[in-house]
Amino acid sequence: MARTGQCMCGAVRFTAQQTGDFGVCHCSMCRRWLGAAMFAVTVPEAAMKVDGGEHVASLRSSDWATRSWCAKCGSGLWYRYDKGLDGTGNYEVPVGLFDEADDFRLKREIFADQKPASWALEGDHERLDSAQTSALYG
């Protein structure tokens, strides 16, 4: 099923052909980048079509990932676990950018031990601490 989405101003639009459940990242970089935890859907690289790419700005935020945003409105667009190869890797797209996101379900929280004590997510889903997250993603 194809899903569409966009940044706040509409300069960057996307179509994601394959989407699934979402995950939540509580790491300090995601919290600083987005102002809270990152609620994101994984979209395989080959399943993402981006329009308005000339408005996408990116920052290599670590040795293994880049973060991108709209250069016109500042909306956070996606995180890419690219393993050091710019412009590659699956997209982690914030749930709020999708035009329709009602049927996404929370699958997993990562870096759950870095979550501020002021919030908690309810429900029965996987919660990985920093060591478990590092083991999963290398």
DSSP file (Angstrom, degrees, kcal/mol; ACC not computed):
  #  RESIDUE AA STRUCTURE BP1 BP2  ACC     N-H-->O    O-->H-N    N-H-->O    O-->H-N    TCO  KAPPA ALPHA  PHI   PSI    X-CA   Y-CA   Z-CA
    1    1 A M              0   0    0      0, 0.0     2,-0.3     0, 0.0    18,-0.2   0.000 360.0 360.0 360.0 128.3    0.0    0.0    0.0
    2    2 A A        -     0   0    0     16,-0.1     2,-0.4    13,-0.0    15,-0.2  -0.635 360.0-168.8 -83.2 138.4    1.4    3.4   -1.0
    3    3 A R  E     -A   16   0A   0     13,-2.4    13,-3.2    -2,-0.3     2,-0.3  -0.971   5.6-152.1-125.9 143.4    1.3    6.2    1.6
    4    4 A T  E     +A   15   0A   0     -2,-0.4    95,-2.8    11,-0.2    96,-0.5  -0.725  20.1 158.6-111.0 162.7    2.1    9.8    1.0
    5    5 A G  E     -AB  14  98A   0      9,-1.8     9,-2.3    93,-0.3     2,-0.3  -0.972  13.3-165.1-167.5 176.6    3.4   12.5    3.2
    6    6 A Q  E     -A   13   0A   0     91,-2.0     7,-0.2    -2,-0.3     2,-0.0  -0.985  28.5 -94.5-163.1 167.3    5.1   15.9    3.3
    7    7 A C        -     0   0    0      5,-2.0     3,-0.2    -2,-0.3    70,-0.0  -0.194  57.3 -88.1 -76.0-179.9    7.0   18.4    5.4
    8    8 A M  S    S+     0   0    0      1,-0.2    -1,-0.1     2,-0.1    66,-0.0   0.875 127.5  38.0 -62.0 -40.1    5.1   21.3    7.0
    9    9 A C  S    S-     0   0    0      3,-0.0    -1,-0.2    66,-0.0     0, 0.0   0.606 105.9-122.1 -91.3 -11.2    5.3   23.6    4.0
   10   10 A G  S    S+     0   0    0      2,-0.2    -2,-0.1    -3,-0.2     3,-0.0   0.463  77.8 120.8  86.5   1.0    4.9   21.0    1.3
   11   11 A A  S    S+     0   0    0      1,-0.2     2,-0.5    44,-0.1    44,-0.2   0.833  76.5  45.9 -66.7 -31.1    8.2   21.7   -0.5
   12   12 A V  S    S+     0   0    0     43,-0.1    -5,-2.0    41,-0.1     2,-0.3  -0.966  72.9 171.8-115.4 121.2    9.2   18.0    0.2
   13   13 A R  E     -AC   6  51A   0     38,-2.4    38,-3.1    -2,-0.5     2,-0.3  -0.888   7.3-171.0-122.5 155.5    6.7   15.3   -0.6
   14   14 A F  E     -AC   5  50A   0     -9,-2.3    -9,-1.8    -2,-0.3     2,-0.4  -0.984  19.3-150.1-145.9 157.7    7.2   11.6   -0.6
   15   15 A T  E     -AC   4  49A   0     34,-2.4    34,-2.4    -2,-0.3     2,-0.6  -0.995  14.5-162.4-126.4 123.7    5.5    8.3   -1.5
   16   16 A A  E     -AC   3  48A   0    -13,-3.2   -13,-2.4    -2,-0.4    32,-0.2  -0.932   6.0-171.1-109.2 118.9    6.4    5.3    0.6
   17   17 A Q  S    S+     0   0    0     30,-3.4     2,-0.5    -2,-0.6    -1,-0.1   0.804  75.5  38.3 -80.7 -30.5    5.4    2.0   -1.1
   18   18 A Q        +     0   0    0     29,-0.4     2,-0.3    26,-0.2    -1,-0.2  -0.966  68.8 157.8-127.5 117.2    6.2   -0.3    1.9
   19   19 A T        +     0   0    0     -2,-0.5     2,-0.2   -18,-0.2    24,-0.1  -0.939   6.7 168.8-133.1 157.5    5.4    0.7    5.4
   20   20 A G        -     0   0    0      1,-0.4    85,-0.0    22,-0.3    -2,-0.0  -0.490  47.7 -32.4-139.7-149.0    4.8   -1.2    8.6
   21   21 A D        -     0   0    0     -2,-0.2    21,-0.6    83,-0.1    -1,-0.4  -0.222  64.7-116.2 -71.8 169.1    4.5   -0.6   12.3
   22   22 A F  E     -De  41 106B   0     83,-1.9    85,-3.0    19,-0.2    86,-0.8  -0.721  18.5-153.2-110.8 161.3    6.4    2.2   13.9
   23   23 A G  E     -De  40 108B   0     17,-2.8    17,-2.8    -2,-0.3     2,-0.4  -0.810  11.4-133.9-122.7 166.9    9.1    2.3   16.5
   24   24 A V  E     -De  39 109B   0     84,-2.3    86,-3.1    -2,-0.3     2,-0.5  -0.989  11.3-158.7-126.4 128.4   10.1    5.0   19.0
   25   25 A C  E     -De  38 110B   0     13,-2.2    13,-2.2    -2,-0.4    86,-0.2  -0.929  10.2-178.0-109.2 128.1   13.7    6.1   19.6
   26   26 A H        +     0   0    0     84,-2.0    85,-0.1    -2,-0.5    -1,-0.1   0.211  36.3 133.9-105.6  12.8   14.5    7.8   22.9
   27   27 A C     >  -     0   0    0      1,-0.1     4,-2.1    83,-0.1     5,-0.2  -0.206  67.8-114.4 -64.6 158.4   18.2    8.5   22.2
   28   28 A S  H  > S+     0   0    0      1,-0.2     4,-2.2     2,-0.2     5,-0.2   0.837 113.7  55.4 -65.1 -33.1   19.5   11.9   23.1
   29   29 A M  H  > S+     0   0    0      2,-0.2     4,-2.6     1,-0.2    -1,-0.2   0.934 109.1  46.1 -66.9 -44.4   20.2   12.8   19.4
   30   30 A C  H  > S+     0   0    0      1,-0.2     4,-2.7     2,-0.2     6,-0.5   0.915 112.6  51.6 -62.5 -41.8   16.6   12.1   18.3
   31   31 A R  H  X S+     0   0    0     -4,-2.1     4,-1.7     1,-0.2    -1,-0.2   0.900 113.7  43.4 -63.7 -39.8   15.3   14.0   21.2
   32   32 A R  H  < S+     0   0    0     -4,-2.2    -1,-0.2     2,-0.2    -2,-0.2   0.889 115.3  49.4 -71.2 -38.2   17.4   17.1   20.4
   33   33 A W  H  < S+     0   0    0     -4,-2.6    -2,-0.2    -5,-0.2    -3,-0.2   0.916 128.5  20.2 -67.4 -44.3   16.7   16.8   16.7
   34   34 A L  H  < S-     0   0    0     -4,-2.7    -2,-0.2     2,-0.4    -1,-0.2   0.528 102.3-115.6-106.4  -8.9   12.9   16.5   17.0
   35   35 A G  S  < S+     0   0    0     -4,-1.7     2,-0.3    -5,-0.4    -4,-0.2   0.460  91.8  25.0  87.0   0.2   12.3   18.0   20.4
   36   36 A A  S    S-     0   0    0     -6,-0.5    -2,-0.4    -5,-0.0    -1,-0.2  -0.911 111.0 -41.1-168.2-172.7   11.0   14.6   21.8
   37   37 A A        -     0   0    0     -2,-0.3     2,-0.7    -3,-0.1   -11,-0.2  -0.266  62.4-111.8 -60.9 154.9   11.3   10.9   21.0
   38   38 A M  E     -D   25   0B   0    -13,-2.2   -13,-2.2   -11,-0.1     2,-0.8  -0.842  25.5-165.5 -95.0 115.3   11.3   10.0   17.4
   39   39 A F  E     +D   24   0B   0     -2,-0.7    56,-2.8   -15,-0.2     2,-0.3  -0.893  30.3 168.3 -95.8 108.5    8.1    8.1   16.4
   40   40 A A  E     -DF  23  94B   0    -17,-2.8   -17,-2.8    -2,-0.8     2,-0.4  -0.944  37.6-143.9-138.9 148.7    9.1    6.6   13.0
   41   41 A V  E     -DF  22  93B   0     52,-2.7    52,-2.7    -2,-0.3     2,-0.5  -0.886  28.7-125.7-103.6 134.0    8.1    4.1   10.3
   42   42 A T  E     - F   0  92B   0    -21,-0.6   -22,-0.3    -2,-0.4    50,-0.2  -0.706  26.9-174.0 -81.5 127.1   10.9    2.2    8.5
   43   43 A V  E     - F   0  91B   0     48,-3.1    48,-3.0    -2,-0.5   -24,-0.1  -0.986  27.2-119.8-121.3 119.7   10.6    2.6    4.7
   44   44 A P    >   -     0   0    0      0, 0.0     3,-1.7     0, 0.0     4,-0.2  -0.246  25.2-116.6 -57.0 145.6   13.0    0.5    2.6
   45   45 A E  G >  S+     0   0    0      1,-0.3     3,-1.3     2,-0.2    45,-0.0   0.884 114.9  49.3 -51.4 -46.4   15.3    2.6    0.4
   46   46 A A  G 3  S+     0   0    0      1,-0.2    -1,-0.3     3,-0.0    44,-0.0   0.619 106.0  59.0 -71.8 -11.9   13.9    1.2   -2.8
   47   47 A A  G <  S+     0   0    0     -3,-1.7   -30,-3.4   -29,-0.1     2,-0.5   0.303  88.8  88.7-100.0   8.2   10.3    1.8   -1.6
   48   48 A M  E <   -C   16   0A   0     -3,-1.3     2,-0.5    -4,-0.2   -32,-0.2  -0.924  49.6-174.9-115.2 128.6   10.7    5.6   -1.1
   49   49 A K  E     -C   15   0A   0    -34,-2.4   -34,-2.4    -2,-0.5     2,-0.5  -0.988  11.2-162.8-119.4 125.1   10.1    8.3   -3.8
   50   50 A V  E     -C   14   0A   0     -2,-0.5     2,-0.4   -36,-0.2     3,-0.3  -0.924   6.1-167.3-113.7 129.2   10.9   11.8   -2.9
   51   51 A D  E    S+C   13   0A   0    -38,-3.1   -38,-2.4    -2,-0.5    -2,-0.0  -0.928  76.7  31.7-109.5 139.0    9.7   14.9   -4.7
   52   52 A G    >   +     0   0    0     -2,-0.4     3,-2.6   -40,-0.2    -1,-0.2   0.739  67.5 157.3  87.3  25.0   11.3   18.3   -3.9
   53   53 A G  G >   +     0   0    0     -3,-0.3     3,-1.7     1,-0.3   -41,-0.1   0.724  62.9  72.5 -56.8 -23.1   14.7   16.7   -3.1
   54   54 A E  G 3  S+     0   0    0      1,-0.3    -1,-0.3   -43,-0.1   -42,-0.1   0.671  95.7  53.4 -66.6 -13.9   16.4   20.1   -3.9
   55   55 A H  G <  S+     0   0    0     -3,-2.6    16,-3.8   -44,-0.2     2,-0.5   0.374  85.2 105.6 -99.2   2.9   14.9   21.3   -0.5
   56   56 A V  E <   -G   70   0B   0     -3,-1.7     2,-0.4    14,-0.2    14,-0.2  -0.747  48.7-172.2 -89.1 123.9   16.3   18.4    1.5
   57   57 A A  E     -G   69   0B   0     12,-2.8    12,-2.4    -2,-0.5     2,-0.3  -0.882   7.3-165.1-110.0 147.0   19.3   19.3    3.7
   58   58 A S  E     -G   68   0B   0     -2,-0.4     2,-0.4    10,-0.2    10,-0.2  -0.946  13.3-162.1-136.2 154.7   21.2   16.6    5.6
   59   59 A L  E     -G   67   0B   0      8,-2.3     8,-2.4    -2,-0.3     2,-1.0  -0.999  25.3-129.3-134.5 129.1   23.7   16.2    8.4
   60   60 A R  E     +G   66   0B   0     -2,-0.4     6,-0.2     6,-0.2     3,-0.1  -0.708  32.0 178.5 -74.8 106.4   25.9   13.3    9.1
   61   61 A S  E     -     0   0B   0     -2,-1.0     2,-0.3     4,-1.0    -1,-0.2   0.577  61.7  -2.1 -91.9 -10.8   25.0   13.0   12.8
   62   62 A S  E >  S-G   65   0B   0      3,-1.4     3,-0.5    -3,-0.1    22,-0.1  -0.943  85.2 -86.7-161.7 177.5   27.2    9.9   13.5
   63   63 A D  T 3  S+     0   0    0     -2,-0.3     3,-0.1     1,-0.2    -3,-0.0   0.710 126.6  35.6 -66.3 -18.7   29.5    7.5   11.7
   64   64 A W  T 3  S+     0   0    0     19,-0.2    19,-2.1    20,-0.1    18,-0.7   0.415 115.4  41.6-117.4   0.1   26.5    5.3   10.8
   65   65 A A  E <   -GH  62  81B   0     -3,-0.5    -3,-1.4    16,-0.2    -4,-1.0  -0.988  49.9-153.5-152.5 156.4   23.6    7.7   10.1
   66   66 A T  E     -GH  60  80B   0     14,-1.9    14,-2.9    -2,-0.3     2,-0.4  -0.928  12.4-150.2-124.3 154.1   22.4   11.0    8.6
   67   67 A R  E     -GH  59  79B   0     -8,-2.4    -8,-2.3    -2,-0.3     2,-0.3  -0.978  15.3-162.4-123.3 138.1   19.4   13.1    9.5
   68   68 A S  E     +GH  58  78B   0     10,-2.9     9,-2.8    -2,-0.4    10,-1.2  -0.881  10.9 174.1-125.1 154.0   17.5   15.2    7.0
   69   69 A W  E     -GH  57  76B   0    -12,-2.4   -12,-2.8    -2,-0.3     2,-0.5  -0.940  42.1 -87.9-148.0 165.3   15.1   18.1    7.1
   70   70 A C  E  >  -G   56   0B   0      5,-2.3     4,-2.1    -2,-0.3   -14,-0.2  -0.697  28.9-151.6 -79.0 124.0   13.3   20.5    4.8
   71   71 A A  T  4 S+     0   0    0    -16,-3.8    -1,-0.1    -2,-0.5   -15,-0.1   0.659  92.9  51.2 -71.5 -15.2   15.6   23.5    4.2
   72   72 A K  T  4 S+     0   0    0    -17,-0.4    -1,-0.2     3,-0.1   -16,-0.1   0.909 129.1  10.8 -87.0 -47.2   12.5   25.8    3.6
   73   73 A C  T  4 S-     0   0    0      2,-0.1    -2,-0.2     0, 0.0    -1,-0.0   0.580  92.9-122.4-112.3 -12.3   10.4   25.1    6.7
   74   74 A G     <  +     0   0    0     -4,-2.1    -3,-0.1     1,-0.3     3,-0.0   0.444  51.6 157.7  87.1  -0.8   12.8   23.1    9.0
   75   75 A S        -     0   0    0     -6,-0.1    -5,-2.3     1,-0.1     2,-0.3  -0.349  48.5-116.2 -58.8 132.7   10.6   20.0    9.4
   76   76 A G  E     -H   69   0B   0     -7,-0.2    -7,-0.3     1,-0.2    -1,-0.1  -0.581  37.0-179.0 -66.5 129.2   12.6   16.9   10.3
   77   77 A L  E     -     0   0B   0     -9,-2.8     2,-0.3     1,-0.3    -8,-0.2   0.887  45.6 -32.7-101.9 -52.9   12.2   14.5    7.4
   78   78 A W  E     -H   68   0B   0    -10,-1.2   -10,-2.9    15,-0.2     2,-0.4  -0.993  37.5-129.2-166.6 162.3   14.0   11.3    8.1
   79   79 A Y  E     -HI  67  92B   0     13,-1.7    13,-2.5    -2,-0.3     2,-0.5  -0.944  24.7-157.2-112.9 136.9   16.9    9.5    9.7
   80   80 A R  E     -HI  66  91B   0    -14,-2.9   -14,-1.9    -2,-0.4     2,-1.6  -0.968  13.6-150.3-124.0 119.9   18.9    7.1    7.5
   81   81 A Y  E     +H   65   0B   0      9,-0.8     9,-0.4    -2,-0.5   -16,-0.2  -0.669  37.4 157.7 -80.8  85.4   20.9    4.2    9.0
   82   82 A D    >   -     0   0    0     -2,-1.6     3,-1.8   -18,-0.7   -17,-0.2   0.409  48.0-130.6-101.0  -0.1   23.4    4.4    6.1
   83   83 A K  T 3  S-     0   0    0    -19,-2.1   -19,-0.2     1,-0.3   -18,-0.1   0.816  76.9 -49.2  53.3  34.8   26.5    2.8    7.8
   84   84 A G  T 3  S+     0   0    0      1,-0.1     2,-0.8   -22,-0.1    -1,-0.3   0.484 112.6 115.6  88.7   3.8   28.6    5.7    6.6
   85   85 A L    X   -     0   0    0     -3,-1.8     3,-1.2   -21,-0.2    -1,-0.1  -0.857  64.8-133.3-109.5  97.7   27.5    5.7    3.0
   86   86 A D  T 3  S+     0   0    0     -2,-0.8     3,-0.1     1,-0.2   -26,-0.0  -0.116  85.5  19.6 -50.9 139.6   25.8    9.0    2.3
   87   87 A G  T 3  S+     0   0    0      1,-0.3     2,-0.2    -7,-0.1    -1,-0.2   0.644 107.0  97.1  77.0  16.0   22.5    8.8    0.4
   88   88 A T    <   +     0   0    0     -3,-1.2    -1,-0.3    -8,-0.1    -4,-0.1  -0.766  46.7  58.1-126.5 173.5   21.9    5.1    1.2
   89   89 A G  S    S-     0   0    0     -2,-0.2    -7,-0.2    -7,-0.1   -24,-0.0   0.057  83.3 -52.7  94.2 160.1   20.0    3.0    3.7
   90   90 A N        -     0   0    0     -9,-0.4    -9,-0.8     1,-0.1     2,-0.4  -0.260  56.4-116.4 -64.3 155.9   16.4    2.7    4.8
   91   91 A Y  E     -FI  43  80B   0    -48,-3.0   -48,-3.1   -11,-0.2     2,-0.7  -0.796  13.3-156.2 -96.1 136.2   14.4    5.7    5.8
   92   92 A E  E     -FI  42  79B   0    -13,-2.5   -13,-1.7    -2,-0.4   -50,-0.2  -0.936  24.0-168.7-108.1 103.8   13.1    6.2    9.3
   93   93 A V  E     -F   41   0B   0    -52,-2.7   -52,-2.7    -2,-0.7   -15,-0.2  -0.826  24.2-114.0-104.1 124.5   10.2    8.6    8.6
   94   94 A P  E >   -F   40   0B   0      0, 0.0     3,-1.9     0, 0.0     4,-0.4  -0.290  21.7-129.7 -56.1 135.0    8.4   10.4   11.5
   95   95 A V  G >  S+     0   0    0    -56,-2.8     3,-1.5     1,-0.3   -55,-0.1   0.839 103.3  65.7 -54.5 -37.4    4.8    9.2   11.8
   96   96 A G  G 3  S+     0   0    0    -57,-0.3    -1,-0.3     1,-0.3   -56,-0.1   0.619  90.8  64.1 -66.3 -13.2    3.5   12.8   11.8
   97   97 A L  G <  S+     0   0    0     -3,-1.9   -91,-2.0   -20,-0.1    -1,-0.3   0.687  81.6  96.4 -83.1 -18.1    4.7   13.4    8.2
   98   98 A F  B <  S-B    5   0A   0     -3,-1.5   -93,-0.3    -4,-0.4     3,-0.2  -0.479  72.5-139.7 -74.6 140.9    2.3   10.9    6.7
   99   99 A D  S    S+     0   0    0    -95,-2.8     2,-0.4     1,-0.3   -94,-0.1   0.863  96.8  24.7 -65.6 -35.8   -1.0   12.1    5.4
  100  100 A E        +     0   0    0    -96,-0.5    -1,-0.3     1,-0.1   -96,-0.0  -0.984  65.2 147.6-131.6 119.9   -2.8    9.1    6.8
  101  101 A A    >   +     0   0    0     -2,-0.4     3,-1.3    -3,-0.2    -1,-0.1   0.198  32.1 116.8-136.1  16.0   -1.2    7.3    9.8
  102  102 A D  T 3  S+     0   0    0      1,-0.3    -1,-0.0     3,-0.0    -2,-0.0   0.790  77.4  48.4 -61.7 -30.4   -4.2    6.0   11.8
  103  103 A D  T 3  S+     0   0    0      2,-0.1    -1,-0.3   -82,-0.0     2,-0.2   0.378  79.2 115.4 -99.1   7.1   -3.4    2.3   11.4
  104  104 A F    <   -     0   0    0     -3,-1.3     2,-0.4   -83,-0.1   -83,-0.1  -0.519  51.9-154.9 -69.0 143.0    0.2    2.3   12.3
  105  105 A R        -     0   0    0     -2,-0.2   -83,-1.9   -85,-0.0     2,-0.4  -0.957  20.6-108.4-123.6 141.9    0.9    0.3   15.5
  106  106 A L  E     +e   22   0B   0     -2,-0.4   -83,-0.2   -85,-0.2     3,-0.1  -0.529  40.5 167.4 -69.3 122.7    3.7    0.7   18.0
  107  107 A K  E     -     0   0B   0    -85,-3.0    19,-1.6    -2,-0.4     2,-0.3   0.800  56.4  -1.2-102.9 -41.9    6.1   -2.2   17.7
  108  108 A R  E     -ej  23 126B   0    -86,-0.8   -84,-2.3    17,-0.2     2,-0.4  -1.000  45.8-146.5-156.7 146.2    9.2   -1.3   19.7
  109  109 A E  E     -ej  24 127B   0     17,-2.3    19,-3.0    -2,-0.3     2,-0.3  -0.965  23.0-161.4-110.4 135.7   10.9    1.4   21.8
  110  110 A I  E    S+e   25   0B   0    -86,-3.1   -84,-2.0    -2,-0.4    19,-0.1  -0.852  72.0  19.6-116.5 157.6   14.7    1.6   21.5
  111  111 A F  S >  S+     0   0    0     18,-0.5     3,-2.2    -2,-0.3     4,-0.3   0.871  75.7 162.2  52.3  39.4   17.1    3.3   23.9
  112  112 A A  G >   +     0   0    0     16,-3.0     3,-1.1    -3,-0.3    17,-0.2   0.766  64.7  63.2 -61.7 -26.2   14.3    3.0   26.4
  113  113 A D  G 3  S+     0   0    0     15,-0.3    -1,-0.3     1,-0.2    16,-0.1   0.594  99.2  55.8 -75.3  -9.0   16.7    3.5   29.3
  114  114 A Q  G <  S+     0   0    0     -3,-2.2    -1,-0.2    -4,-0.1    -2,-0.2   0.414  79.9 119.5 -98.1  -0.3   17.4    7.0   28.0
  115  115 A K  S <  S-     0   0    0     -3,-1.1   -88,-0.1    -4,-0.3   -89,-0.1  -0.437  73.6-109.9 -65.7 132.1   13.7    8.0   28.0
  116  116 A P    >   -     0   0    0      0, 0.0     3,-1.5     0, 0.0    -1,-0.1  -0.337  20.7-125.0 -60.4 145.1   13.0   10.9   30.3
  117  117 A A  T 3  S+     0   0    0      1,-0.3    -2,-0.1    -3,-0.1    -3,-0.0   0.640 100.9  78.8 -66.3 -13.1   11.1   10.0   33.4
  118  118 A S  T 3  S+     0   0    0      1,-0.0     2,-0.3     2,-0.0    -1,-0.3   0.561  97.6  37.5 -78.1  -7.2    8.4   12.6   32.6
  119  119 A W    <   -     0   0    0     -3,-1.5     2,-0.3     2,-0.0    -1,-0.0  -0.980  57.9-178.1-141.7 158.3    6.7   10.4   29.9
  120  120 A A        -     0   0    0     -2,-0.3     2,-0.5    -5,-0.0    -3,-0.0  -0.986  21.5-134.4-151.3 143.8    5.9    6.7   29.3
  121  121 A L        -     0   0    0     -2,-0.3     2,-0.1     2,-0.1   -12,-0.0  -0.878  24.6-141.7-102.6 130.2    4.2    4.8   26.5
  122  122 A E        +     0   0    0     -2,-0.5     2,-0.1     2,-0.1    -1,-0.0  -0.344  50.2  64.0 -84.2 167.2    1.6    2.3   27.4
  123  123 A G  S    S-     0   0    0     -2,-0.1     2,-0.9     1,-0.0    -2,-0.1  -0.240  84.8 -68.9 109.2 167.1    0.9   -1.0   25.8
  124  124 A D  S    S+     0   0    0     -2,-0.1     2,-0.3   -18,-0.0    -2,-0.1  -0.820  75.6 123.5 -99.0  98.2    2.5   -4.4   25.4
  125  125 A H        -     0   0    0     -2,-0.9   -17,-0.2   -16,-0.0   -18,-0.1  -0.945  65.9 -75.6-148.2 165.8    5.5   -3.9   23.0
  126  126 A E  E     -j  108   0B   0    -19,-1.6   -17,-2.3    -2,-0.3     2,-0.4  -0.392  38.8-167.0 -67.5 139.0    9.2   -4.5   23.0
  127  127 A R  E     -j  109   0B   0    -19,-0.2     2,-0.4    -2,-0.1   -17,-0.2  -0.959   5.4-168.4-130.9 113.1   11.4   -2.1   25.0
  128  128 A L        -     0   0    0    -19,-3.0   -16,-3.0    -2,-0.4   -15,-0.3  -0.855  10.3-144.3-106.0 134.3   15.1   -2.3   24.3
  129  129 A D     >  -     0   0    0     -2,-0.4     4,-2.6   -18,-0.2   -18,-0.5  -0.222  41.3 -86.5 -81.9-177.5   17.7   -0.6   26.5
  130  130 A S  H  > S+     0   0    0      1,-0.2     4,-2.6     2,-0.2     5,-0.2   0.894 128.0  48.8 -61.1 -43.1   20.9    1.0   25.1
  131  131 A A  H  > S+     0   0    0      2,-0.2     4,-2.1     1,-0.2    -1,-0.2   0.914 113.7  46.4 -64.6 -42.4   22.9   -2.3   25.2
  132  132 A Q  H  > S+     0   0    0      2,-0.2     4,-1.9     1,-0.2    -2,-0.2   0.889 112.9  50.3 -66.6 -38.8   20.1   -4.2   23.5
  133  133 A T  H  X S+     0   0    0     -4,-2.6     4,-2.4     2,-0.2     5,-0.3   0.924 110.7  48.8 -64.8 -45.0   19.7   -1.5   20.9
  134  134 A S  H  X S+     0   0    0     -4,-2.6     4,-1.9     1,-0.2    -2,-0.2   0.884 110.9  50.7 -62.6 -38.8   23.4   -1.4   20.1
  135  135 A A  H  < S+     0   0    0     -4,-2.1    -1,-0.2    -5,-0.2    -2,-0.2   0.871 111.7  48.4 -65.9 -36.4   23.5   -5.2   19.8
  136  136 A L  H  < S+     0   0    0     -4,-1.9    -2,-0.2     1,-0.2    -1,-0.2   0.912 124.4  28.0 -70.4 -43.1   20.6   -5.1   17.4
  137  137 A Y  H  <        0   0    0     -4,-2.4    -2,-0.2    -5,-0.1    -1,-0.2   0.508 360.0 360.0-101.2  -6.3   22.0   -2.4   15.1
  138  138 A G     <        0   0    0     -4,-1.9    -3,-0.2    -5,-0.3    -4,-0.1   0.483 360.0 360.0  77.5 360.0   25.7   -3.0   15.6
